[in-house]
Amino acid sequence: MKVIPVLFILFLLIGCSLPTESMRTGDKVIDQAKQKVESYIRNNYENINKITFSNDTSDPMGGLMIRETVNDKVDFSASVDPKELSVQSLGETKGFPEVKEECKEKICDY
């Protein structure tokens, strides 16, 4: 009978120490995601001169969030699927460059 409480405590300790999704997202995946986001921005938006990345990739929903500054002026964040490395959504601040004409109806390849 003493085995059950010990197993229960062991189960809790193991469960609490398992890596979360953000902990499993390694530097290589983050670098690849940043490259994909940069390609997405350069191929879909006008007048992109400079992109600066933030080191904060945390996402409250457990995914991967890439935060950047474009042309040293405006910020945005991109939610990226860490498995497919595809841009899921984009949050832009005021003054973000306009979408290229050919990319308004559909997302241009990136």
N, C-alpha and C positions, 0 to 999 in steps of 0.2 A: 504493500500500500504506500510505502514511502517513495516508491519509484515514480508514481504519477506526479506528485508535486515537483520532483527533481526534473522530470522530463518537461513539464510545463514551463518551468523557469528556464531550462536550457532552450526550449523552443522560442521563448520570448527574447532571450539574448541573441540567438542566431538571427531571428527575424529583424531585430532592430539594427543589426550590424550589416545587413545586406546593402550593397551599393544602390543608390537611387539612380534614376536615368541621367541626371546631370553629372553624377560621379562617374558613370560609365562613358560619358562623352569625353574622349581623349583629345589631346592637343592636335593630333593628326586630323580628326573629324572636324574640329573647330576651324583649323586652317583651310580645309577643303570647303567648308560651309562659307567662310569669308570669301574665298575665290569665286564661288558660285554667286553669292550676293553681289559682289563687285561686277561680275559679268552681266548679271541681270540688270543692274542699275545702268551700266554703260550701254547696253544694247537696247534698253527701253526708254531712256530719258535723254533729253537734250542738254547740251552744255555741261557735261560732267568733266571737270578738270582735275579734281583731286578728291580722293576718298580716304578718310582717316578712320580706323577702327578703334573701338573701345575694347578693353579687356573683359568687360562685364558681359557674359553670355548667359546669365541666369534667366530663367523663364518661370514665372509663378505656376504655370500649367505643367511644368516638368519637361518641356521640350528644349529647344535650343533657340536663343534669341541673339541675333547679331545686331549690335548698335554701332552706328557710324555717323560721321559728319561729312557732308558733301560741300566741296568748294570752300572749306573753312567757315561756312556760314550756317547751314541748316542741318538739323539732326533728323535721323530716322532710325527705326528699328525694323528688322525683318525676322519673322518667325520662319525657321527652317526645319524641315523634317530631317532629323539626324540620320535616318536610314537611307532615304532616297536622295538627300541633299538637294531638295527642291524648295524654292521659296513658296511658303504657304500664304503669307500675308505681309503687308507693308504698312507701317505707321509713319506718316510724314509730318514734319512740322511746317508751319507757314513759311512760304518762300521756296519750297522745294522745286527743283526744275520741272518743267512741263514734260509730259509724255510725248514721245516722238509720234508724228502723225500716223506713220505706218503701224504703230503699236497700240493705237487707241481702241481698235476693234478686237485685237487679239494680242496675247503676250508674245513678243518677239523672242526668237530662240536665244538661249544663253547657255 
